[in-house]
Amino acid sequence: MKTRYITPLLLALPLLGATAQTSNKSSLQRAVTIEKEFTPIVQDASKINVMPEMEVSASERPDIKYTEWKSARDEAPTLDTLAAGKGGVEAPDHQRGYARIEMGNYLNINANAGVRIIDKSRDQLLLWYRHNSTNGTLSYLTDNEKTHQRRNDNKLHLAYTHTFDRATWNTSAYYRYNGFNYYGMPLYDVDKNRLTGLSTTTDQQTVQHYGIDTRITSKPNRHINYTAEISYRGYNSDLGLFYGQRGVLENHLSTRIDGNAPLGKHYNIGVAVGMDNLIYNRTARENYTVLHANPYFGIEKEHLKFKAGVLIDLSIHDNTIFRIAPDVQLEWEFEKLWFLYTSLTGGKTLNTWEKMSTVTSYVDPSSPMNNTYTPADFTVGLRTATFKQLHFTLYGGIKYSIDALFDYRRQYIEATGTSSRLTRPVVSFYAADAYAWKAGFEIQYNPRDFFHAHLVWEHNEWRNKAGKQRILSAQPRNEWKAGVTVVPIRPLDISADLYFADGLGYRNRVEGMVDYPSSGNLPNIVTLNLGAIYRLNKHIHFSAQFNNLLSKRTDLYYGMPAQRFHFLLGAGVVF
């Protein structure tokens, strides 16, 4: 998963830390991609991002950060994220809170606010809210036929942190309400009279996410360090796959304990254990449990970080019983500011509805999905910051997964005797044993505080293990990202970025009594965006964002058009 301008709000950072799972399968310094409050999405069917973060000198001025409400494909595989631009303001440490609203065409609205209710040395209580909505009319790629896209997405998050003398306790709770319609080109041209009184209209789907977690972490010491966490995540979809069918109710209870002990000055040994319990209602999916263990040995010296371990998963009522994968990671500074890094890892990924609905809101709300097992994921890379103003990262590798998930649009009629019923046109996922070649580089150039430029290339090509054919999926084969930010005068920031992607494909399945699959290629994506932020003073700012300036037509998925040229105008305040 990858980010471009996806920087969580400063107020939300402790919340994210409180909600993130602590499997601790990596003790090395690795890139962690966070899409705001969302858990990282299914890696096996998405792009692979292993580039470590680079420390780049920042301006002393507090910067304004952006949310993830991006242009289509901008942040694949979250392909259905509305193209409503960037928004959100970061509250500096000395400020108590923030609020911001943006509005634009297609009736796009972004709003977010947060406040430090308690902000003391030992106690912090944080509350924040986010709203994103759209109610626009879009045209199909193939003709001038219109479709209506509606979405109303809201999230409320509360987090509390208490610092003890020898440990830190975090607890948080959240609630998300997401209402939307299954818009887009119908995949099945059916005579409605054949249906048993069921409507084919696009009802309003309602999906709710909610959860609570608590975690305690010891402060670093010479004896034993530990982290213990228990969390609950719930998912409830109102509508099911078939018209007239209820959606699924999913309950996910997760427990994690990680303990390690130093062995002298540079060595440590530890083990992380955990358990996931999945409980379902209104679905044929069977309840199941997965037990995890990750024993490891680590070395950390001035120029060397190394970890050697093994990932063990034991499943109950989830098809495969026992899975094992390596967990080996290395980072070596062989010359001053020249780093060689490599990893060989893997493990089991739980493809829950809650997780997959962050990949796409339009996921099949009733049909179970396979969990993914990765026997091996190998990466090797080189990075350097030896040049004061230029930072460079280069990497490559290969990944192999069993039951990797790949997206496709799906709709069919189920015939039973003299009656039949129709499914909604959803995005589903099929499982395949597949491998992917990955490669990429990133260049950052920062000659002055008032100028920043970057260039990123990433290549991911998934192929079927059996036939070696390239898997057609909405994931691009190559992605290019280029951007520049300038500060012509002190109160004003101007940014421009260009995104290009090729090698996108699609797979559709339309069924009657027989399965009729279709597939093909999607057009390349070219997106040009321009934004500006003007700070009236240290408390008030105004913003403008213009996305898809070239007004290119793009599909989120085949037959699901994205917004063309769109803009957002907004204002915000920190207090």
N, C-alpha and C positions, 0 to 999 in steps of 0.2 A: 504494500500500500504505500502511497506516496502523497506528499503534500506539496501544495504550492500556495503560499500565503495562508496556510492553515495554522495559525498560531493561536492557541487558546488564550482567552482573556486572563489577565494576571490574577484577577479575583478568582477565577475558576481553577487555577493551578492546584491549590490544595485539595479541591474537590476531586479533581481528576486523580490525584495521587491516592485519595481515599477510596475511589471506586475501582481503580485498576487492580486486576488480579495479580497476586504475588507468587506465581508459580516459580519464579526465580530460576528459570531454565537457562538463564544467561547471567553470569556475574561479570562479564566483560563490558567494556564501553561500546555499546552498539547503538545504531540509529533506532529510535522508537517513533513510529508514526502515530500521532494521535489525531483523530478526527473529532475535535472537541471532546464531548463526553463519551463518544462511542468507543466500545472495545474494538481493537484491531480486527478487521474482517477476515474472512476465510482466505488464508494465504495460498491454498492449493490451486485455486482457480483464478487467482488474481495476479497482478504484477508483483514482482519481487523487488524489494528495496532493501539493500543491505549497506548502503553507503553511510558510514558513521558521520555524526554531526561534526562540523568544523567550527572552531571558535573564531569568530570574526569580530573585530573591534566595532563597537556600536557608538553612535552619537550619544552625547550626554543628555540630549533632549529626550523626554518621554515620547515614545513613538505611539502611533495609533495602529492597532492591529485589526485583523479582519476575521470574520466568521467563515464558515465553510460553504455558504450558500452561493454556489459557483455556477459557471457556465457548463453546459453539457459536455461531458467527457473530460472536463477539466480535472476531475478527481476520480476518474474511473478506478475501481469498478463501482463506485457509488454513482451509477450512471443516471439515475433519475433525480438527482439533486437539482432543484430548480435553478434556473439561470438567472438569479436575482442579484448577482454581484456580491460585493464584499461589504461588510459592515461590522460594527462593534468597536468599542473603544476600550483601551486598557487604562485602568485607574492606577496612577503611580502609587508607590508605597505610602506616601504621606497623605493620600486622599482616602476618603471613606467609601465612596461608591461611584457609580456611573449610570447613565441612561442614554439611550440612542434610538432614533427611529429613522427609517429610510423608506421612500415610496417611489414608484415608477410605473412605467407602462405594463401592460398585461395585469394590472392591479397587483403588482408585486409589492409586498410589504415585509420589511425586516424590522424587528424591534428587539432590544435586549436591555436588561438592567441588572445591576448587582449592588449589594451593599455588605459591608463588614459590620454586622450587628454588634459583635464583640471583637475587639482587636487589642488584646493584652499580650504580654510576653509569654504567658503560659496558656492562655485560652483564646481561641478564635472561633467565631461563629459566622458563617458566610451563607448568604442567600442570593441566588440569581435566577433570572427568568429569561427565556428566549422565545420569540415568535417569528415564524416564517409562513407566508401564505401567498397564494396566487389564484387568479380566477380569469384566465386568459383564453383566447380563441387562437388556435394554431392551424396551419395548413399542412397537408400531407406532402411528402416529397414527390409523389407520382402525379398529382393533379391538384386542383384548387379546392377540393373538398375540405371542409373545415371540421375540426374536432375541438372539444372544450376540455381544458385541463383545470381541475380544481384541487387545491390542497390547503390545509389549515393545520400547521404543525406547531405544537407548544410544548415546552419543557420547563419544569420547576425543579430546582436542586437546592438542597440544604446540607451543610456540612459543618461538623464541629471537631476541633482538635484541642487536645490537652497535652501539655508537656510535663511529664514527671521528671524526677531527678535522673532516672536510669532508663526511661522508656517514653515513647510517644503513643498516644491513643487517638485514633481517627475513627469517626463514625459519620455516615452520610445516608441520605435518602433522596430519591428522585421520583418524579412522575412525568410521563410524557403522553400526550394525546395527539394522535395524527389521524386526521380525517381527509380522505381523498377519493377520487373516482378512478376506475380502470378505463382510462381514455385510450384513444388511438384507433387505428384501422382495424375493423373486424376481421378476424382470421377465418371465420366460417360464415359463408353466405347461405343462410338456412331459411326455409319457409317456416315462419313462426307458428303456422297452423299445425305443424307436426309436433310442436311441443305441448306438453300436457298442462296448458294453462299457465305456464311460467313465463315471466317477462324476460326480455333480453336487454332491458334498459340498464344503463350503468349506474347502479345504486351507489350510494355514498358508503364507502368502507370506513370503519373506525377501528384503529389499532391502538391499544394502550400498553405502555411499558411502565413498570414500576419496580422499585427495588430498595433494599436497605443493606448496609454492610457495616461491619466493625472490625478494626484491626489494631493490633498493638505491636510495636517495633522497638526493640532494644536499642539503646545508644551504643555505638562502637566501643568495645572494650577488649581486654586481653584474655578473657576467659571463654565466654560463649555469647554469640550473637543470634538473635532469633526474630522471626516474624510469624505471627499467628493471625489468621483472618477467617471469618465466616461471612458469607454473603448470600442474599436471596435476590433473584431476578425473576419477575413475572412478565408474561406476554399473553395478551388476550385480543384476538381478532373477532370482530362482530360477524362478518360474512365469510362463508366458506367458498370452496371452489365452484360448486354447483349453485345455480340460482335456487334460493329457498333453503340452502344449507347453512348452518352455523359454522363459525370459524373455530380455531383450536384454542385451548387454554393450556399454557405451558408454565410449569413451575420448576425453577432451577435453583437448587441449594448447593453451594460450593464451600468447601473447607480446605484451607491451606496452612501448612506449618513448615517453616524452613529454619533449620538451625545449623550453625557452623562454628567451628572452634579454631582459633589460630594455632599453628604449629611453628613456634618461633616467630621471627620477625617478618618473613616473606611467604609463609606457606599457611594453608588452611584446608580443612577437611569438613565436609558437611553433607547433609541430606535434606531434600525437600520432599514432603509427602502431601497428598491431597486426595479429596474425594468429591465427585460430582454426582448428584442425584437428580434425575430428570423425571418429573411426574406430569402426566398428560390427562386431559379430559376432552371430550368431543372429537376424538380422532382414533384411528386404528393403531397409531404409534404406541408400542409397548413401553411401559416405564423401564428405565435402565439405570445402572450405576457403573461408574468408571473410577477405579482406584489408580493413583499415580505415585510414582517414586522416582527420585532423581538424586542418587548418590554421586558426589563429585569431589575432586581434589583440585586446589587452585594454587597458583603462584602469582605474586604481585611484587615486582621489583621496579626500580626506577625506569627502566627501559623495556620492561617485559610484563605482559599480562597473559596468563595461560589458565585454562580450565579444561579438565578431562573428566567426563562423567558419562552416565548412561541414563536414558529415558525409558521407563518401564510403565506400561499401562495394562491393567487387568480389568476387563469388562464383564458385566453380568447382564444378560438379556440384551446384548447389543451385537449380535452376530459373531464377531471375532472375540476370542477370549483373551489372548495374550499378545501384546505388541512390545517391541523393543527397538530402540534407535540410539545412535551415538549422540553425544553432546560434548564436542571438542571445539575449543575456540582459542585463538591466539592473536595477540597484538604485540608487535615488536618494533621498537624504534631503533632501526639499524644505523641510522645517521641522524644528526640533530634535525628534528622536525620532519623526518622521513619515516613513515609508518607502513609496515607490511601487516596486513590482517587477513585471517582466514578462519573458516569455521566449517565443521561437518556436524550437522544436527538433524533433527526430524521430530517424530512423535505423532501423537494422535490429536486431531482437531475435531471438536464437537460442533457440528453444524446445526445449531438450534434455530428455531424460528426467530427468536429474539435477535440472534446474531445476523441471520440472513436478511432480516427486514432492515438492517442497517446497510446492507449491500444494495437492496432495492426495495422500496415500499411496495412494489407491485408483485412481490413474491407470492407464489401459490400458497394461500392461507390454510390449506387443509392436508396436502399430500406430504408425507414424511420424506426427509432427505437423509442420504447416507452420511455417516461420519467419515472423515478422511484420515488416512494413515500415510505418513511420509517416512519411508525407511532411510532416505538420505537426501540431504540438502547441502550441497557443497558450494562454497564461495571463497574466492581469493581476490584481494584487492590491494591497492597502493594509494596512499594519500600523503599530501605534503602541505605544510604551511611555511616552508622555508623562505618563500618570497613574501615580503612584508605586506604587499597589497594584492597578492594573487594566491588563491587556494585551489588545489586541484585534487580530485578523487577519481580513481579508475578501478573498475571491478569486473569480474566475470565468474561464471559458474554453471552448475547444472543441478536440477532438482527432479526427483522422481516421487510420485505420489500414487497411492492406490485409492480409488474412489475419489479422485479430485472432481470438484463440481464445476460445471460449465453451464452458462445460461442459455435459454431458448424461450421463445414465446410459444404459448400453448393454449389451444382451445379445441374442444371436441364435443360430440354428441354421444351420450351413452344410451343405447337402445336396449330395452328390456320388454320383449313381447310386442305388444301393440303400442306401447308408450315410449317416450324418449325424453331426455333432459339434456340441457346445454350447460357447459361450463363457462365461467367468466374468462375473458382473454387475459391471462396472467403471464408473468415471467416465472418459469420453472427452472429447475436445475437437474441435469443428468450427470451421472457418475461415470468416470472413465479412468482406467489405469493409464497414466500419461507422464511424460517428462517434459521439462522445459529448459532450453538454453537461455541464459541470461547474461547480459553485459550492459555496461553503461559508464558514463563519466559525468562529472559535475565540475564546472569552473566558476569561481566567484572572484570578482575583481572589485576592489574597494580602494581606489586611489585617494579619496577624500571623504570626509564625513558627509558631504553634500552629494555624493555620487556612489551608486552601487549598481553593478551589473552581474548577471549570472546566465549560464548556459548549461542545460541538462539534456542528456540523451539516455534513453533506456530502451533496451531490447528484450522482449520476452516472446518466445515462440514455443507454444505447447504442441506436442505431437503425441498421437495415440501410440501406446506401447506395442500393440499387436501389429497394426498395419503401417506404422510410421507416418501416417498421414497427418498433416497439420489440422489441428482441431479448430473448427469454425466457432468462434465465440465473439462476443462484443468487446473483448479485450484487444487493444491494439498490439501490433507486432513491434512497431517502433513509435516512440514518442520523443518529440523535441519541445523543450520549453526554453524560451529566452525572455529576459526581462531587464528593465532598467528603471531605477528610481533616482530622481534628481530633486534637489532643494534649491531652486533659483533664488528665493528669498527666505528668510528665517521662518516665517509663519506658514509657508506653502510647501507641500510635498506633491510631486507629480510622478506617476508611475505608468509604465506601458509594458505590456507583455504579449507575447505571441506563442500560441500553442499549435502544434502540428502532430497528427497521428495518422498512421497508415496500417494496412493489414487487418482492418476490422472485418469481421464476418457476422453472419447470422444463421440461425437454424430455427425453423418453425416446425411445429407439429400440429397438423389439422387432422382430426380423426372422425370417422363414422364407424362403420363396421370394420373398416380396414385402416391401418395407420398410413398416413400420407405425409411423409416428411419433405420439407423443402429447405434449401440452403443456398447461400450465395455470399457475395461480398458487399459491404457497405462502402459508400464513398469516403475518401479521406476527409479528415477534419482539419480545418484551418480557422482559428479563432484569434482575433485581435481585440485586446481590451485596453482601456485608458481610464485612469482614475486620478483624482486630486483631493487633497485635504487641506483646508485653510483653518488655522488656529486663530480665532479672534483674540483670545487671551488664554491663560493657563487653565481655564475652566470650560470654555465653550469652543466648539469647532463645527465647521460645515464640511460636507463632503459631496462629491459627485462621482459616479461610476458609470462608464459606458462600455457595455459588453457586446461582443460579436459585432464590432464596427463594420465588418465586411458583409454583415447580414447573410452569412452562409446558412444553408439549410442542412440540418443535422438530425439524425434519429438517435434518441436515447437507446432504444432497441428498434428493430425493424418494425415500421408502421407506427411508431410512437415518436412524433416530431418534438424537437426541442424548440425553445424560444429563439427567434432570430434576434435582430438588433433590439436591445433593451437597455434601459438606464435606471439609475436610482439616484435620487437627491435626498440628502438627509442632514440632520443636525444632531449633536450630542453634547453632553455635559458631564464633567467630573466634579465631585463635590466632597 
